[in-house]
Amino acid sequence: MKKSISGFSKMSKRKKLRWIVENFFKDPESVMRELSGYWLSNEKEQRILDGFSENTISNFYLPFGVAPNFIVNGKTYAVPMVIEESSVVAAASAAAKFWMNRGGFNAEVISTKKVGQVHFSWHGNPETLKTAFPEIKKVLIEATTGITKNMENRGGGIAEIILKDMTEHDKGYFQLMATFETCDSMGANFINSILEAFAATLVEFVKEDDRFIGREKEVDIIMSILSNYTPECLVRTWVECPVADLGTFGKDMSSEQFADKFCRAVKIAHIDPYRATTHNKGIFNGIDAVVLATANDFRAIEACGHTYAAKDGQYRSLTHCKVENGIFKFWLDLPLAIGTVGGLTKLHPIARRSLELLGNPNAEELMGIIAATGLAQNFAAIRSLVTTGIQKGHMKMHLLNILNHQGASETEIKNAVEHFNDKTVSVSGVRDYLTATREQTDKDSSTLSLKAE
Ligand code: MEV
């Protein structure tokens, strides 16, 4: 067995897979068959997928589901969701349906600015740099017109560049902090190209400008990169209705009691970071699923959301809730730097279909849909938590997974769902149940055949 190799990336996909199965698996032939069995039969589509990443040997499948009945700003959507966790799509669908009859979700894009930074050291006199900055700024903008032209034609471009003195944190540390409008694209490549051009232009300016003659060593670029923290690329989504319209919950909970418990549950996630983390995780169950389905960057969205949740120095709930003048209002403020053009959005065959399913929204409309799905997810989770508890719904799906894993037939699944309706689900419990019912069926059929003889 060889565990390391050189030149792996240059090998064909089949050879890569062959080398992997022969060196890391006990039964290479069957793993070879299995993993190559997940390749798409359409070679052209497979080549597109392989082009997204490096060293691909197969495809990793995740369920592509849909949550229908989502009303956002009066428009009805069937929201595409890619997620492996059971109950998430069911919960989003249930919350969408609940709010469908209570005015649906509202969404408002508050701002759409993206951010990027050139981090550099300035060893010279800070005042000389600050005085020259208005001129430097002009030169930076002029130097990047080749990159910004197309974006400007679409209504975007560089919004602002400021010089930030960070020397109180680290000796000589400065930043060029730039904001951008990137229209319907996420804009990562656009921003990073501009930032690198800014860095080169700054160095050139210092080299050439009379005020800095002989002092070109005073500027030292550290790095140029966009920031995934985009608090000014913000969407708000909310639901509201009279408390009485929330309905009753089970035998014992009135709508007033529900609204009170619900708001307290949200408040707890503002007070306690342990709860806030799980609370926000539930929101991202919905957010990530739509972000993935539309081939946006879910790591960027997650990183940004969590930073935003800690913007006042403590990690807190991303959602808020209040009851005022008899009206229940539940809302989410979330920075969402996403795109509907560029990146993989139109290249990934299923992402393309996801966007089509949503009526090919622009970035702002998609921000609203994604945020509404996150809010719906949070509503569904808290509603379960403060009423029946979360396990009831979870265990229903868990039961199906266990039954499928045990190779249960359709009839066995139907009977088991009925049997476990009022019982605790566990892997061993389901296994024992299946063994007992199968033994009983065998006994019954041998008694029948004895009778027939
Ligand atoms: C599970 O994936 C998500 C929840 O834990 C979220 C929550 O507790 O709010 C149900």
Residues whose N, C-alpha, C, O or C-beta is under 5 A from the ligand:
A	BS01	MEV	T278 H279 G282 A381 I390
